[in-house]
Amino acid sequence: ISDPPLLFCCVIYFQVFNAKTSELLSHHQVEIMQKFPKEGWVEQDPKEILSSVHECVEKTCEKLQQLNIDITNIKAIGVSNQRETTVVWDKTTGEPLYNAIVWLDLRTQATVERLLKKIPGKNKSFFKFRTGLPLSTYFSAVKLRWLLDNVEEIKQAVGDGRAMFGTIDSWLIWSLTGGKNGGVHCTDVTNTFAKKPPNLSFQCLGDQSAALVGQMCFQDGQAKNTYGTGCFLLCNTGQKSVFSEHGLLTTIAYKLGRDKPVCYALEGSVAIAGAVVRWLRDNLGILKTSQEVEKLAAEVGTSYGCYFVPAFSGLYAPYWEPSARGIICGLTQFTNKNHIAFAALEAVCFQTRELLDAINKDCGVPLNQLQVDGGMTNNKVLMQLQSDILCIPVVKPSMPETTALGAAMAAGAAEGVGIWSLNPGDLTAVTCERFEPQINPEESEFRFARWKKAVMKSMDWVTSDISSNGDTSIFCSLPLGLYIMSSMIILIGAKYISG
């Protein structure tokens, strides 16, 4: 009997906004489970995602009717999605052929290393000027390669011409527009798509691009940082694609209309942000609720020299180092759970500082403030820490879930809908909370330098050479295997002789 897979939750939202005022009228959310069947593997059930979307839509519509709001006034639906989570399904049955492989998943490390061996100098950035991306476990292509190599059902479906591949946006839109009975299989630039069935339009925008739109970062040089499971800092570079020399991604920010220009962004991606709080709660048990981390951290106001590098899935930007693993260092007999909670929040801020430093170097003009959003921004200790570590103000809108707002804005502004103007003069002013630095820059630099030292200690902990499929065995070591086998033979022989 084996232990059940470790489970975490993620959340499906459906939110309805007033296109004229940006007011949130109603919403519903459903938690769905993430599964961790093996170390480094992260999966979700595509059917559970789809059924949760149906539930959220139905419940939200019920709430609108209770508020005497006519649901036929809903003119467009925006879809915001995890951009790298990968799904393959059968177009004849509409059934997924495997669980969705989540963006955090590390099972493709052996695939990445095998591909690197074919690249001159094993250069991770070899394709960067074509794709804007380094070669990494993060992205969808290597996840699809793993599925083709390891899942017989998918291999067979591809051979038969039945397989469809996409990220979550493609799976949802195909399912919601008819599925096996003529569903539309699509995505585009940053997963942006418009389809107009009778009286309704769908618009899709990748989650971080949606947050950029929701924060109204339409000008060159404007940036936002979203704090969710991970942490994602995007800086609008306008109609010019800027290729980073400091570990960032070049990505499409948005294209809000068929005849509108493509706008680009520099992106810094951090794998573990809010996930570190869930880890403290679910794995270590030092929190009863995720909200408790703020109280624990506030009680001490310092990590007391304890530094936490939450490299549970390796390190993303600016290092792109999958061999890194999480460490907590600087512990003394005085260290307690409060200091570890503070260090966990501080780690989120230090990782953001690395992204901001890289963006400032690539753009040449330092940001003078950082716009923030996402569930973690409700934590005031975190927001003050972030301002202290960055040495610039941090600005948080009154509604932190700007990803949904951005998707709604894009949907309302879509061609053929036109109920939401994105002209700067027409946009509704947003009430914000501002956090100013409260420590001197010298202290901030000292703490950041110590954390960077901890990051270096986290590097090169694992390779895929020991076990490429995630399984471990005592017989992976030949000397140990021979020792165990010979010991068993001696024991059996001794028992036989004594008998």
N, C-alpha and C positions, 0 to 999 in steps of 0.2 A: 504494500500500500504506500503510495507516494503522497506527499503533501500536495494540497491543491495549489494551483498557480497563484502567485501574489496578485492582488487586485487593487487598482486605484480608480478614481472616478474622473471623468471629464464631463463637461456640461454642454448640452444642446439648448440654444436660446431661440425663441421667436419673439420679435419685438415690433410693435407697430408705432410709427411716428406720424405726426402732423407735418406735412410737407411745407407749410407756410411758416410754422413757428419752431420746428425741430423738437416739439414737445413729445415725450414718450407717453403714448396713450394707454398701452396695455402690453403685457408680456407674459410668457410662461417659459419655464425651463425644466429640463429633465436631466438627471445625472445618468451617464452610461459608464460601463466598466471598461477599463483598460486591463489587458491580461499580460502577464509576464511569465510565459511558459518555461523559459530558460533564462539564465543570466544574460543580460544584454538584449533580450528579445522583448519587443513591445507590440501588442496587437489590439485591434478592435474588431467587433463584429459589424460588418457593413449593413446587415439587415436590422440590427439593433439601432444603428445610427438612423436609418431610414424610418423605422417605426417611431423613433423618438421625435423626428421632425414632424411626422403626421400628428402625433399626440400634441406637440407644442402648438401647431397651427390650430387644431380643433379647440384646445383649451383657451387659447388667446381669443379666438372668435367668439367663444361662449362668454368670455369676460367683456368683450366689446359690446355684445348684445345686451348684457346686463347694464352697461353704461349708456344704452340707447344710441349706440353708434352703429350705423348701417355698414355691414361688412362689405357690401358691394362698392363702397367708396374706396376700398383697397385697390389701387390701380397698378401697382408694381411690387414685385418681391425681389429683394436682394439676397444673394447667397454669399456668405463669407465662410471660408473653409481653411482647414489645415492644408498648406500648399504641397507638402512632400509626402503625406500619407498616401499609400499606394494600394489600389484595388484592381483586381482582375475578375471579370464576371462573364457568364455565358449569355450571349445575346438571344439565344433561342428559348431559354428557360427563365431568364432574369435573375438567376441565382448566382451569388458570389462563388468563386471557385476556391477561395482561400480567405482567411481573415485578412483585413486591411493591415499592412505593415506600417506602423506609425513612424513619423519622421525621426523620432529619437532612437529607433531601433539600431542595434550594432551588429546584427548577424552578417551583414555584408562586408565586414572588415577583410575577410579572406579574399572576397571578390575584388575589393579595392586594391589590395596588395598584389593580386595577380595581374590586374590591369596596369599597375604602376611599373611592374617589371618589364612591360612592353613599351614603356615611354622612355625616351632618351633622358638619362640622368635621374630617372624616377622622379620627375618634376611634377608635383601635384598641380601646379598652375599651368600645365602644358596647354590645356584647352580654354584657359581663362579669357583669351581675347576673342574666342568664338562664342563662348557661353556666359562669360561673366562669373563663372563658378570654378572653384578648385575641385579636384577629384576627392570625394568624401562619401562616407556612409550616409550622410544627411539627405542626399538628393534621390529623386525617384528612379532614375535610370538604373542605378546599381541594384535597387530593390527589385525592379522588374527582371533584371538579369538573374538574380538569385531565385526568383519564382520560376523562371523558365528552366533553370538548372536543377531545381530540387522538388518541384511539385508536378507529379505525373499527370494529374488532371488538367493542369494548365498547359503542359506540353502537348497533350492530346488535343485540347480545345484549339490551340493555335494551329496545329496541323490540320484540323477539320474546318478552320475558318470561323469558329464560333466564339473566340475569345475577344473581349473588349477590355481595354486598359484605361485607367484614368486615376486622377486624384479625387478627393471626396466631392469636389464640385461636379466633375463629370458623372460620377455615380449618382448623385442626387438629381441633377438636371435630367439625365437619361431616364431615371425612374419616375420623376415627377411629370415628365412630358409624354408618358405613354409606355415606357419600358420596352418590353418585347413586342409591343404593338405599335411600333413606330417612334419610340423615344429618340430624342436628339442627342447624339454623342458628340460632345464638343468641349473645347476650352479655347482660350487664346491668351494674348499677351501676358497679363498677370492673372490668368484665369478669368478674363473678362469676356462676358457673353451676353447677348440680348436675344430673347425669343418672344414673340408676341402671339400667344394663343388668344382666343376671343376675350376681349376686355381685360387682359392681364399681360404684364411683361415680366420676364425673369431677367435679372442682371446679376452677374457673378463677379466677385472681386476677391482676390487672395486676402487672407486675414490682415496681414501687415499693411498692404496697400489700402485696404478699407479703413484701417486706423489712421493712416496718413491723410486720407480724404476726410474722415470724421473729425480730425484735428484741424482741418482746413489749411493744411500745409501745401498750398498751391504755388508758393513762390520759391524760386531758386534759393537754396540755402536754409530753408525752414526744415526743422527736424522734429521727430517725435520718438519716444521710447515706450514700448508696450511691455508691461510686466504681467506675464501669465505663467504657464508652465515653464516656458523659457522667457528670454528677454530679447527684444528685437528693436534695434535703433535704426531708423531710416532717415536719410537726409535727401531732400529733393534736389536734384542737379539739373532740373529743367529739361530741355530738349537735347541735351548733350550727355552721352553715356561716358562717365568717368571711370577709368579702370584703376582700381586701388593698387597702391604699392605697399600697403600696410595691412593686408589680411582681410579686407572687406570684400563683399560681393557687389557686383554691378547688376542691378535688377531693373525691371520695368516698374515704375511707380504706378502708372495708370494710363489708360487711353479712353477718355470719356466721350466716345462717339466715333462713328465710322469716319467722319471727315475731320476729327480732332487730331492734334499732334500727339505722338507718343512722348510721355515724360518719364525720365529715368530717376533712379535713386542709388545712392550707396547704402548698403545694408550691413550692419553688424549683427550676428546671430549668436546668442548664448543659449546653450541647451537647458541649463538648470537654473531656474529662478524660483517661482512659486513651488516647484517640485521639491525644493530643499526643505520647505516648511512641512509639506506632506510627509517627507521622509522623517523629519524629527517627530512628527505625530504618530505615524503608522509603523515605522520601523524601530525607532528608539523609545517611543512611548513617553517622551518628556513633555508632550503637549496633549491635552484632551481635545482641543479644537485648534484649527489653524489660526484663529483670531488671538489665541492665547500667547502667540509668539511676541506680539507687540507689548503685552503686559510684562512678560519675563524680561525682555530686552530693556524696557523702560526702567525696571527696578534697579538695574546695575549701571546702565548708561555707558558701558564699556565692555570690551571683550577680555580685558585684563591680559593682553598679549596673546590671546588665542586667535588663530587664523584658520579659516575653513575654506578649502577649495573643493566645491561640489562637482567634481569632474566625473559624475556617475556614468555619463555617456561619452567620455573623452572630453576634449576641449574644442569648441567651435572657434569662431572669430576671436582674436586675430591669429590664433595658433594653428587651427585645423590639425589637431594632434589626437588621433583616436586612441593612442596607447596610454594617455593620461588616465588616472583614476583619482577618486576623491580622497582627500586627506584632511585631518584636523591636527594642527601642530601648535607648539607653544604652550602645551598643557602643563599645569603645576598642580600641587595638592590643593591649591586654593580654588582652582577652576570648578565651576558648577554648571548646572543646566542653563542658568540665566546667561552666563558668559558665552556658552555655545549657541544659544538662541540669538544673542547679539551678533556673534561672529557670522552666523548664517545670513542675517540681514545685511551685514556689512559686506559679505561676499557678493551679494547681488549688486551692491553699489560699486564695488571695486571692478567687477566685470563690465558694468556700464561705463566706468571711467576709461577702461581700456578701449572700448568701442569709440567713445567720444574723442579720445586722443588720436585714434587712427583717422577718424573723419576730419578732425581739424587739420591733420597733416596732409591728407589727400585733397581737401578743398582749399587749403591755404588761408581760410578766414575762420577764426575760432567762433564757435557758437557762444552767444552771450546769455542764453537761457535755454533750458530743456523743457519741452512740452511732454507730459507723461500721461499714460492712461493704462487701463487694465485693472483687474481685481485687486492686485497687491497695493495699488496706490491709495486704498482706503487706510493703509497702515501709516499713520503720521510719523512714527519713529523712523520707518524706512524712508519716507520722503525727506525728512530733515537730514538723516544720514546721507542721502543721495546728494543733497545740496552741499553738505559739508565736504564730501569726498570730491565733488566736481568743482567746488569753489565758484559756482555760478547759481543763480536762482533756478528753482524747479517749479513749473507751473502746471497745476492739475485742474482739469475742467470739472464742473459740478457733476456731470454724468461721466463716470470713468470708463464705461463700456462704449467707447467711440468706434470700435470695430463695426458693431451693428449699425450705428448711425451712418458711418461711411458707406456701408453696403446699401442702406436705404436711400442715401443721397444719390448714389450712382444709379440706382434703379429708377428713382423719380426723375432724374435728368436724362434718362435714356431716350434715344431717338424714337419718336412715336408716342412717348409718354409726356415729357416736358412739363411736369407739374412741380419740379424742384429746380430752381435756378442756382447755378454754381458761380454766378458772377459775384466777385468780391463784395460789391456794394449791396447785393441782395441777401447776403448770408447773415443769419441771426447771430448777434453777439452772444458769446458764451461766458457765463459766470465762472470765475476761476479762483482757486486758492493758491497762494504763492508762498514758497518756502525759501528763505534767504540763508546763505552760509552763516554759521555761528561759531566756527573755529578758524584759527588763522591758517593760511596756506602752508606754512612750514609743518604744522602738525598733520595736515592732510597728506602732504608729500611723504612724511616719515611713515605713516600707517600704510600708504599705498606701496611704498618700497618694500616694506616687510611682507605684505601680501604677495607681491611679485616674487619674492624669494620663496615663499611657500608654493607658488605655481610651478617654479622650476623643480621643486622636490616631487611634484605630482607626475612628472613626465616619465615616459618609457617604463611603465609598470607592467604592461602586457604586450604579447604578440599573438598573432593567430597561428603561429607555427605549432604550438602545443596541441591545439584542438580546433580545427577549422569549423566544426559544426556546433560548438558550444558544449559538447559533452566532455567530461573529464573522467579519466580512468587511471587506476594505479598501474595498469599495464602500458600506459603511454611511456613510462620509463622502463627501458630494457633491463638495466641492472636490478631495479626494484622488482620487476616482474620475474626475473630469473631467481632472485632471492626467495620470493614468496613461493614459487613453484617448487624449488628445491627443498624448502622447509616443509611443505606439505608432503612431498615424497618421503622425506626422512620420518615424519610423524606417522605416516601410513605404514612404512616399513617397520618402525619400532613397535607399532601396535600388533602387526602381523607376527613379528618375532616373539613378542611377549605372550601372544595367544598360543 
